Amino acid sequence: MGPYTDVMQPLPGIVLESLPQAVVASLEVRDAWRRQAASAGEGLEFLISDLARWPPGSTVRVAFLDGDSSLHARVEEATRQITDACNLNLDFGRDQVTGEYRRWRETDTAYAAQIRVSFDREGYWSLVGTDSTDRTVGAPGHPEGGRPGQRSLNLNGFTKGLPAGWQGTVRHEFLHALAFEHAHQNMRGPCEQEFRWEDDPGYLPTQDARSMFVADQDGRRPGIYTYLAGAPNHWPRWMVDHNLRTAESPDVIAGPFDPESIMLYDFEPLFYKSTPSECAPTGNGIDLSDGDRRGLQLLYPYTAVELTELTTRAGQALDQVGHEAGFEAANGADSPYLDRVVDLLNALVGKGH
């Protein structure tokens, strides 16, 4: 399989997944609009939770910016655990004659694929679900976002060598791309109360040779905010809150907390108040858990009853958005956010492109 047989060992320190700042900023504005819109009419509170998923039974295209067919084949193979568990297809566009996979370019003005993979940006991250094709996500001219020529999923360094547990990383990011959120941010889970957000009392900020914050000479430990302010993450407090704090996101579809989920990080011991912690993962970090599979079946069901229920709910929301007195006036009749909601609801009721 070419140069991708070697597995790279992880570097010291925990490098956490994080969307680029321009993407986060645009999501906060859009999500504030969606929360306001969802509160505008009876029944619309359910509208937002349906918008992140792709239509069940549909085919979602994937394309690559860089890397070669050997690497692309490995990524495709790693995602089969996902598509085997739900009513959704991922099409990587492999040419049966040449063996080459679908490509996208930064100059694209039309979508080569809904999920646009790169290996050249910093970190591992993905936009969540249909955000990958939302032109309001990210900033024009930036490398990342929901426009045709922007990255929607990144696996940094895979072209140089595959990191330890790389299959789990691929599955984690593709589950984001199919509308999964992090398990540690599940409002039904224990992590919000179990995380050590603040420093031990009296902690004196102490950094080692790698610029990582560590325990001081009296053994007092940095809290999460301080730890992540140092190398290798350098996160401000707001970024910690966005990526770790439990929040009732407007597009989350939350099931029970699952400690075996591939969407739950194995954090440094100092992140937790308890040992062992009920927030710590118990899965292997590579394979989908039974809970992950149930979540996929919830998002992308096979049964006619569940599919009809989703279609009916989306149709009712679409009718209300289109006909509710004052809705367009209150939420901007020419708003790109409103146009996007209508397009996504149309797709769920079978009227999408």
Backbone hydrogen bonds in HBPLUS format (Angstrom, degrees):
<---DONOR---> <-ACCEPTOR-->    atom                        ^
c    i                          cat <-CA-CA->   ^        H-A-AA   ^      H-
h    n   atom  resd res      DA  || num        DHA   H-A  angle D-A-AA Bond
n    s   type  num  typ     dist DA aas  dist angle  dist       angle   num
A0162-LEU N   A0006-ASP O   3.31 MM 156  6.45 143.0  2.46 167.4 157.5     1
A0008-MET N   A0162-LEU O   2.57 MM 154  5.70 148.0  1.67 132.6 144.0     2
A0164-ALA N   A0008-MET O   2.86 MM 156  5.89 124.6  2.17 173.9 166.6     3
A0023-VAL N   A0020-PRO O   3.03 MM   3  5.40 126.5  2.33 106.8 120.5     4
A0024-VAL N   A0020-PRO O   3.07 MM   4  6.43 160.9  2.11 155.2 160.8     5
A0025-ALA N   A0021-GLN O   2.92 MM   4  6.12 165.7  1.94 155.9 159.4     6
A0026-SER N   A0022-ALA O   3.18 MM   4  6.30 159.1  2.23 138.0 143.2     7
A0027-LEU N   A0023-VAL O   2.96 MM   4  6.20 154.3  2.03 151.3 159.0     8
A0028-GLU N   A0024-VAL O   2.98 MM   4  6.26 152.2  2.06 151.8 158.8     9
A0029-VAL N   A0025-ALA O   3.30 MM   4  6.62 156.0  2.37 146.9 151.9    10
A0030-ARG N   A0026-SER O   3.02 MM   4  6.22 171.4  2.02 152.2 154.8    11
A0031-ASP N   A0027-LEU O   2.78 MM   4  5.81 165.2  1.80 151.7 156.4    12
A0032-ALA N   A0028-GLU O   3.09 MM   4  6.11 147.2  2.20 136.0 144.0    13
A0033-TRP N   A0029-VAL O   3.18 MM   4  6.51 154.5  2.24 146.7 153.1    14
A0034-ARG N   A0030-ARG O   2.93 MM   4  6.31 155.6  1.99 148.8 156.1    15
A0035-ARG N   A0031-ASP O   2.93 MM   4  6.13 156.3  1.99 147.0 152.6    16
A0036-GLN N   A0032-ALA O   3.13 MM   4  6.34 160.3  2.17 144.6 149.8    17
A0037-ALA N   A0033-TRP O   2.84 MM   4  6.10 159.2  1.89 152.3 158.8    18
A0038-ALA N   A0034-ARG O   2.82 MM   4  5.96 159.1  1.87 150.0 155.3    19
A0039-SER N   A0035-ARG O   3.20 MM   4  6.37 133.8  2.42 138.1 148.8    20
A0039-SER N   A0036-GLN O   3.23 MM   3  5.31 135.7  2.44  96.2 108.0    21
A0040-ALA N   A0037-ALA O   3.03 MM   3  5.22 161.5  2.06 109.7 114.8    22
A0044-LEU N   A0041-GLY O   3.15 MM   3  5.62 160.5  2.19 127.5 133.0    23
A0046-PHE N   A0043-GLY O   3.43 MM   3  6.17 166.6  2.45 114.9 118.0    24
A0047-LEU N   A0044-LEU O   2.95 MM   3  4.88 148.1  2.05 100.4 110.6    25
A0050-ASP N   A0047-LEU O   3.23 MM   3  5.77 148.3  2.34 111.4 119.8    26
A0051-LEU N   A0048-ILE O   3.10 MM   3  5.39 150.2  2.19 109.1 117.7    27
A0130-THR N   A0052-ALA O   2.94 MM  78  5.07 150.0  2.03 125.4 135.2    28
A0058-SER N   A0055-PRO O   3.06 MM   3  5.64 150.7  2.15 142.9 143.8    29
A0057-GLY N   A0087-ASN O   2.55 MM  30  4.96 158.5  1.59 158.1 151.8    30
A0089-ASN N   A0058-SER O   3.06 MM  31  6.36 166.5  2.08 157.6 159.8    31
A0060-VAL N   A0089-ASN O   2.80 MM  29  6.09 170.2  1.81 161.1 158.6    32
A0091-ASP N   A0060-VAL O   2.94 MM  31  6.05 163.1  1.97 140.5 145.4    33
A0115-ILE N   A0061-ARG O   3.06 MM  54  6.33 171.1  2.06 159.4 162.1    34
A0062-VAL N   A0091-ASP O   2.83 MM  29  5.89 152.1  1.90 154.6 149.5    35
A0063-ALA N   A0115-ILE O   3.02 MM  52  6.49 150.1  2.12 163.1 170.9    36
A0117-VAL N   A0063-ALA O   2.83 MM  54  6.05 165.1  1.85 169.2 164.1    37
A0064-PHE N   A0102-ARG O   2.99 MM  38  6.34 160.8  2.03 136.5 139.0    38
A0104-TRP N   A0064-PHE O   3.08 MM  40  5.83 147.1  2.19 125.6 128.2    39
A0065-LEU N   A0117-VAL O   2.88 MM  52  6.16 144.5  2.00 159.6 170.4    40
A0072-HIS N   A0068-ASP O   2.99 MM   4  6.24 167.2  2.00 156.0 160.3    41
A0073-ALA N   A0069-SER O   2.90 MM   4  5.96 152.5  1.98 141.4 147.7    42
A0074-ARG N   A0070-SER O   3.34 MM   4  6.62 148.7  2.44 137.8 145.1    43
A0074-ARG N   A0071-LEU O   3.05 MM   3  5.19 120.2  2.42  98.9 113.7    44
A0075-VAL N   A0071-LEU O   3.06 MM   4  6.44 157.0  2.12 155.3 161.5    45
A0076-GLU N   A0072-HIS O   2.95 MM   4  6.24 167.0  1.97 153.7 157.1    46
A0077-GLU N   A0073-ALA O   2.95 MM   4  6.13 162.6  1.99 146.8 151.6    47
A0078-ALA N   A0074-ARG O   3.03 MM   4  6.22 155.3  2.09 146.2 152.2    48
A0079-THR N   A0075-VAL O   3.28 MM   4  6.58 136.5  2.48 145.5 156.1    49
A0079-THR N   A0076-GLU O   3.11 MM   3  5.37 136.8  2.30 102.7 114.4    50
A0080-ARG N   A0077-GLU O   3.21 MM   3  5.55 161.3  2.25 109.9 115.6    51
A0082-ILE N   A0079-THR O   2.89 MM   3  5.36 134.4  2.10 109.9 122.1    52
A0083-THR N   A0079-THR O   3.25 MM   4  6.70 158.1  2.30 154.6 158.4    53
A0084-ASP N   A0080-ARG O   2.91 MM   4  5.81 147.6  2.02 145.5 153.4    54
A0085-ALA N   A0082-ILE O   3.01 MM   3  5.44 153.4  2.08 110.7 119.1    55
A0087-ASN N   A0300-TYR O   2.99 MM 213  5.04 166.6  2.01 145.1 144.2    56
A0102-ARG N   A0092-PHE O   3.15 MM  10  6.11 164.8  2.18 149.8 152.7    57
A0095-ASP N   A0100-GLU O   2.69 MM   5  5.35 164.9  1.71 162.5 167.1    58
A0099-GLY N   A0095-ASP O   2.73 MM   4  5.03 146.8  1.83 142.1 151.1    59
A0108-ASP N   A0105-ARG O   3.10 MM   3  5.41 167.1  2.12 112.6 115.5    60
A0152-SER N   A0116-ARG O   3.01 MM  36  5.18 168.6  2.02 141.9 145.3    61
A0153-LEU N   A0116-ARG O   3.20 MM  37  6.06 142.6  2.35 150.1 140.9    62
A0118-SER N   A0153-LEU O   2.93 MM  35  6.41 143.0  2.07 152.5 164.3    63
A0155-LEU N   A0118-SER O   2.94 MM  37  6.38 157.3  1.99 148.7 154.8    64
A0157-GLY N   A0119-PHE O   3.18 MM  38  5.86 147.0  2.30 153.5 145.2    65
A0156-ASN N   A0123-GLY O   3.23 MM  33  5.24 157.2  2.29 131.1 134.8    66
A0125-TRP N   A0154-ASN O   3.15 MM  29  5.43 154.5  2.22 139.8 145.2    67
A0154-ASN N   A0125-TRP O   2.83 MM  29  5.43 166.0  1.85 158.8 162.1    68
A0127-LEU N   A0152-SER O   2.88 MM  25  5.51 160.1  1.92 163.7 164.7    69
A0131-ASP N   A0128-VAL O   3.10 MM   3  5.59 162.0  2.14 135.7 136.4    70
A0129-GLY N   A0176-HIS O   2.91 MM  47  6.38 152.0  1.99 139.7 146.7    71
A0132-SER N   A0129-GLY O   3.17 MM   3  6.31 175.1  2.17 130.5 131.7    72
A0133-THR N   A0130-THR O   3.16 MM   3  5.76 165.6  2.18 115.8 119.5    73
A0134-ASP N   A0131-ASP O   3.13 MM   3  4.86 166.0  2.15 109.5 107.7    74
A0137-VAL N   A0134-ASP O   3.00 MM   3  5.62 167.0  2.02 121.4 125.1    75
A0146-GLY N   A0137-VAL O   3.05 MM   9  5.20 164.9  2.07 135.9 134.3    76
A0142-HIS N   A0139-ALA O   3.03 MM   3  5.56 161.3  2.07 139.3 140.8    77
A0151-ARG N   A0143-PRO O   2.81 MM   8  6.16 165.9  1.82 154.8 152.3    78
A0145-GLY N   A0151-ARG O   3.02 MM   6  5.97 167.3  2.03 151.0 151.8    79
A0150-GLN N   A0147-ARG O   3.07 MM   3  5.41 155.3  2.14 127.3 124.8    80
A0158-PHE N   A0155-LEU O   3.42 MM   3  6.18 167.8  2.44 138.3 138.0    81
A0160-LYS N   A0157-GLY O   2.94 MM   3  5.40 155.2  2.00 115.2 123.1    82
A0166-TRP N   A0163-PRO O   3.10 MM   3  5.23 123.8  2.43 146.2 136.7    83
A0168-GLY N   A0165-GLY O   3.01 MM   3  5.54 125.9  2.32 113.0 125.3    84
A0169-THR N   A0165-GLY O   3.30 MM   4  6.71 150.1  2.40 145.4 154.1    85
A0170-VAL N   A0166-TRP O   2.95 MM   4  6.26 161.6  1.99 156.4 160.1    86
A0171-ARG N   A0167-GLN O   2.95 MM   4  6.21 165.7  1.97 150.1 154.1    87
A0172-HIS N   A0168-GLY O   2.84 MM   4  5.93 157.4  1.89 146.3 153.1    88
A0173-GLU N   A0169-THR O   3.02 MM   4  6.24 168.6  2.03 153.6 155.5    89
A0174-PHE N   A0170-VAL O   2.91 MM   4  6.11 160.6  1.95 153.4 159.4    90
A0175-LEU N   A0171-ARG O   2.88 MM   4  5.98 144.5  2.00 144.2 153.4    91
A0176-HIS N   A0172-HIS O   3.15 MM   4  6.54 149.8  2.24 142.9 150.8    92
A0177-ALA N   A0173-GLU O   3.00 MM   4  6.36 155.0  2.06 142.5 149.5    93
A0178-LEU N   A0174-PHE O   3.02 MM   4  6.27 119.0  2.40 132.2 147.1    94
A0178-LEU N   A0175-LEU O   3.06 MM   3  4.95 141.1  2.21  94.5 106.2    95
A0180-PHE N   A0175-LEU O   2.87 MM   5  5.34 161.8  1.90 144.0 141.0    96
A0179-ALA N   A0176-HIS O   2.85 MM   3  5.09 158.0  1.90 119.9 119.1    97
A0185-GLN N   A0182-HIS O   3.24 MM   3  5.56 154.3  2.31 104.8 112.4    98
A0183-ALA N   A0263-MET O   3.01 MM  80  5.29 165.0  2.03 118.5 122.8    99
A0186-ASN N   A0183-ALA O   3.07 MM   3  5.18 165.0  2.09 111.5 113.9   100
A0189-GLY N   A0186-ASN O   2.95 MM   3  5.34 166.1  1.97 117.6 121.8   101
A0194-GLU N   A0190-PRO O   3.04 MM   4  6.02 137.5  2.23 144.7 156.7   102
A0195-PHE N   A0191-CYS O   2.93 MM   4  5.76 143.4  2.06 156.3 155.8   103
A0273-LYS N   A0194-GLU O   2.94 MM  79  5.59 137.9  2.12 158.5 170.8   104
A0196-ARG N   A0271-PHE O   2.76 MM  75  5.35 152.8  1.83 137.2 143.0   105
A0224-ILE N   A0196-ARG O   2.90 MM  28  6.11 161.6  1.94 152.7 158.9   106
A0225-TYR N   A0197-TRP O   3.28 MM  28  6.00 175.8  2.28 150.0 150.3   107
A0200-ASP N   A0221-ARG O   3.00 MM  21  5.53 174.9  2.00 168.9 169.2   108
A0203-TYR N   A0200-ASP O   3.00 MM   3  5.50 152.9  2.07 147.4 144.4   109
A0214-VAL N   A0206-THR O   2.85 MM   8  5.75 161.9  1.88 157.3 162.2   110
A0208-ASP N   A0212-MET O   2.97 MM   4  5.59 151.8  2.05 148.7 154.4   111
A0211-SER N   A0208-ASP O   2.98 MM   3  5.30 163.0  2.01 118.5 121.0   112
A0231-ALA N   A0211-SER O   3.00 MM  20  5.35 162.5  2.03 133.4 131.5   113
A0216-ASP N   A0220-ARG O   2.89 MM   4  5.49 155.3  1.95 152.5 155.6   114
A0219-GLY N   A0216-ASP O   2.89 MM   3  5.31 162.0  1.92 123.1 124.0   115
A0227-TYR N   A0223-GLY O   2.84 MM   4  5.98 172.0  1.85 162.1 164.9   116
A0228-LEU N   A0224-ILE O   2.95 MM   4  5.96 169.3  1.96 153.9 156.0   117
A0229-ALA N   A0226-THR O   3.05 MM   3  5.06 142.0  2.20  99.4 111.0   118
A0230-GLY N   A0227-TYR O   3.29 MM   3  5.71 153.0  2.37 105.6 112.9   119
A0235-TRP N   A0228-LEU O   2.73 MM   7  5.56 168.2  1.74 147.0 143.8   120
A0234-HIS N   A0230-GLY O   2.89 MM   4  4.90 160.0  1.93 146.0 140.4   121
A0239-MET N   A0236-PRO O   3.11 MM   3  5.51 129.1  2.38 105.8 118.4   122
A0240-VAL N   A0236-PRO O   3.26 MM   4  6.68 151.3  2.35 150.0 158.2   123
A0241-ASP N   A0237-ARG O   3.03 MM   4  6.38 161.7  2.06 153.2 157.8   124
A0242-HIS N   A0238-TRP O   2.97 MM   4  6.19 158.6  2.02 143.6 149.1   125
A0243-ASN N   A0239-MET O   3.04 MM   4  6.13 156.7  2.10 146.0 151.2   126
A0244-LEU N   A0240-VAL O   2.83 MM   4  5.67 144.4  1.96 154.4 161.9   127
A0245-ARG N   A0241-ASP O   3.10 MM   4  4.82 138.2  2.28 114.7 126.9   128
A0249-SER N   A0247-ALA O   2.91 MM   2  5.49 125.5  2.22 108.0  91.7   129
A0252-VAL N   A0249-SER O   3.47 MM   3  5.33 175.8  2.47 105.8 106.6   130
A0261-SER N   A0258-ASP O   3.10 MM   3  5.38 165.9  2.12 114.5 118.8   131
A0282-THR N   A0259-PRO O   2.79 MM  23  5.58 159.1  1.83 131.6 136.3   132
A0264-LEU N   A0261-SER O   3.26 MM   3  5.57 158.6  2.31 111.8 112.3   133
A0271-PHE N   A0268-GLU O   2.97 MM   3  5.69 165.7  1.99 124.6 129.3   134
A0272-TYR N   A0269-PRO O   3.14 MM   3  5.86 160.4  2.18 120.8 125.3   135
A0280-ALA N   A0277-SER O   3.17 MM   3  5.29 154.8  2.24 101.9 109.4   136
A0293-ARG N   A0289-SER O   3.07 MM   4  6.43 156.9  2.13 148.5 154.0   137
A0294-ARG N   A0290-ASP O   2.93 MM   4  6.24 151.7  2.01 144.4 152.6   138
A0295-GLY N   A0291-GLY O   2.89 MM   4  6.11 153.2  1.96 144.8 152.3   139
A0296-LEU N   A0292-ASP O   2.96 MM   4  6.28 150.7  2.05 146.5 154.1   140
A0297-GLN N   A0293-ARG O   3.01 MM   4  6.29 152.8  2.09 145.2 152.4   141
A0298-LEU N   A0294-ARG O   2.89 MM   4  6.17 138.3  2.07 142.4 154.4   142
A0299-LEU N   A0295-GLY O   2.99 MM   4  6.27 157.0  2.04 148.0 153.3   143
A0300-TYR N   A0296-LEU O   2.77 MM   4  5.82 160.5  1.81 150.1 156.4   144
A0307-LEU N   A0303-THR O   3.04 MM   4  6.27 163.4  2.06 154.5 159.8   145
A0308-THR N   A0304-ALA O   2.85 MM   4  5.92 157.7  1.90 148.0 154.0   146
A0309-GLU N   A0305-VAL O   2.99 MM   4  6.17 154.4  2.05 145.2 152.4   147
A0310-LEU N   A0306-GLU O   3.08 MM   4  6.32 158.9  2.12 148.1 152.6   148
A0311-THR N   A0307-LEU O   3.00 MM   4  6.19 165.3  2.02 149.5 153.7   149
A0312-THR N   A0308-THR O   2.85 MM   4  5.96 161.4  1.88 151.0 156.2   150
A0313-ARG N   A0309-GLU O   2.99 MM   4  6.13 163.2  2.02 146.0 150.8   151
A0314-ALA N   A0310-LEU O   2.93 MM   4  6.14 164.1  1.96 153.2 157.5   152
A0315-GLY N   A0311-THR O   2.87 MM   4  6.02 155.3  1.93 145.8 153.3   153
A0316-GLN N   A0312-THR O   2.91 MM   4  6.16 157.0  1.97 152.8 158.3   154
A0317-ALA N   A0313-ARG O   3.03 MM   4  6.27 159.3  2.08 147.1 152.8   155
A0318-LEU N   A0314-ALA O   2.85 MM   4  6.04 154.0  1.91 146.7 154.5   156
A0319-ASP N   A0315-GLY O   2.92 MM   4  6.15 157.4  1.97 147.4 153.0   157
A0320-GLN N   A0316-GLN O   2.99 MM   4  6.24 156.4  2.05 144.9 151.4   158
A0321-VAL N   A0317-ALA O   2.86 MM   4  6.09 160.6  1.90 152.4 157.6   159
A0322-GLY N   A0318-LEU O   2.92 MM   4  6.04 153.9  1.99 145.1 152.7   160
A0323-HIS N   A0319-ASP O   2.85 MM   4  5.87 142.0  1.99 145.8 155.3   161
A0324-GLU N   A0320-GLN O   2.78 MM   4  4.96 147.4  1.88 136.2 140.5   162
A0327-PHE N   A0324-GLU O   3.05 MM   3  5.40 168.2  2.07 127.4 129.6   163
A0330-ALA N   A0326-GLY O   2.87 MM   4  5.90 154.4  1.93 146.7 153.4   164
A0331-ASN N   A0327-PHE O   2.91 MM   4  6.03 144.2  2.04 148.2 158.3   165
A0332-GLY N   A0328-GLU O   2.73 MM   4  5.32 113.9  2.16 145.9 152.9   166
A0335-SER N   A0332-GLY O   3.00 MM   3  4.93 160.2  2.04 115.3 114.1   167
A0339-ASP N   A0335-SER O   3.03 MM   4  6.34 163.3  2.06 152.0 156.6   168
A0340-ARG N   A0336-PRO O   3.03 MM   4  6.10 150.6  2.12 135.5 142.9   169
A0341-VAL N   A0337-TYR O   3.09 MM   4  6.37 156.2  2.15 145.2 150.9   170
A0342-VAL N   A0338-LEU O   3.03 MM   4  6.31 164.3  2.06 155.6 159.1   171
A0343-ASP N   A0339-ASP O   2.98 MM   4  6.23 159.4  2.03 148.1 153.8   172
A0344-LEU N   A0340-ARG O   2.98 MM   4  6.20 162.3  2.01 153.5 157.6   173
A0345-LEU N   A0341-VAL O   2.96 MM   4  6.16 160.5  2.00 152.0 157.5   174
A0346-ASN N   A0342-VAL O   2.91 MM   4  6.06 157.5  1.96 149.5 156.0   175
A0347-ALA N   A0343-ASP O   3.02 MM   4  6.28 150.2  2.11 143.1 150.9   176
A0348-LEU N   A0344-LEU O   3.08 MM   4  6.40 150.4  2.18 143.4 150.8   177
A0349-VAL N   A0345-LEU O   3.07 MM   4  6.37 141.6  2.22 146.0 156.1   178
A0351-LYS N   A0346-ASN O   2.60 MM   5  4.80 160.9  1.64 155.5 148.3   179
A0350-GLY N   A0347-ALA O   3.15 MM   3  5.06 156.9  2.21  99.2 105.3   180
